[in-house]
Amino acid sequence: MSTLLAALALKVENAKKKMLEAGAVSPETAKTAKELGVDEFTIKTRIAKKKGITASSDGRYYVKATT
């Protein structure tokens, strides 16, 4: 994994942690990137999607529960 991808993966993990701490775990409790204090580019990446970060229909983000 390149250094750039490793750095992005770390940023995604930090964003996911902030979402969980803020309770953004469903479309109803989703937060904007600004509310979370994270870069929107980071949470729109393919890596973020693989980590369970999902966008709601109104542009807010949350961590999708795994089954």
C-alpha positions as CSV (number, residue, x, y, z in Angstrom):
1,M,0.0,0.0,0.0
2,S,1.4,3.4,-0.9
3,T,2.0,6.0,1.7
4,L,-0.8,8.1,0.3
5,L,-3.3,5.3,0.5
6,A,-2.2,4.5,4.1
7,A,-2.7,8.1,5.1
8,L,-6.1,8.2,3.5
9,A,-7.1,5.0,5.3
10,L,-6.0,6.5,8.6
11,K,-8.1,9.6,7.9
12,V,-11.1,7.4,7.1
13,E,-10.7,5.5,10.3
14,N,-10.5,8.8,12.3
15,A,-13.7,10.0,10.5
16,K,-15.5,6.8,11.3
17,K,-14.5,7.1,14.9
18,K,-15.9,10.7,15.0
19,M,-19.1,9.5,13.4
20,L,-19.5,6.8,16.0
21,E,-18.8,9.2,18.9
22,A,-21.4,11.6,17.5
23,G,-24.0,8.9,17.2
24,A,-24.2,9.1,13.4
25,V,-25.3,5.5,12.9
26,S,-28.4,5.8,10.8
27,P,-30.0,8.1,8.2
28,E,-31.9,9.8,11.0
29,T,-28.8,10.5,13.1
30,A,-26.5,11.3,10.2
31,K,-24.3,14.4,10.4
32,T,-22.7,16.7,7.8
33,A,-18.9,16.6,7.3
34,K,-18.8,20.1,8.8
35,E,-20.7,18.9,11.9
36,L,-18.2,16.1,12.3
37,G,-15.2,18.2,11.6
38,V,-13.9,16.0,8.8
39,D,-12.9,16.6,5.2
40,E,-15.8,15.7,2.9
41,F,-13.4,14.3,0.3
42,T,-12.2,11.7,2.8
43,I,-15.7,10.3,3.6
44,K,-16.7,10.2,-0.1
45,T,-13.8,7.8,-1.1
46,R,-14.1,4.1,-2.0
47,I,-12.1,3.3,1.2
48,A,-14.8,5.0,3.3
49,K,-17.5,3.1,1.6
50,K,-15.7,-0.2,2.3
51,K,-15.4,0.9,6.0
52,G,-19.2,1.3,6.2
53,I,-19.5,5.1,5.8
54,T,-22.6,5.9,3.9
55,A,-24.3,9.1,2.6
56,S,-27.9,9.8,3.4
57,S,-30.1,11.3,0.7
58,D,-29.7,14.8,2.1
59,G,-25.9,14.8,2.0
60,R,-25.2,13.8,5.6
61,Y,-23.1,10.8,6.5
62,Y,-23.3,7.9,8.9
63,V,-21.7,4.6,9.7
64,K,-23.8,1.8,8.4
65,A,-24.3,-1.1,10.8
66,T,-22.9,-4.4,9.8
67,T,-25.0,-7.5,10.2
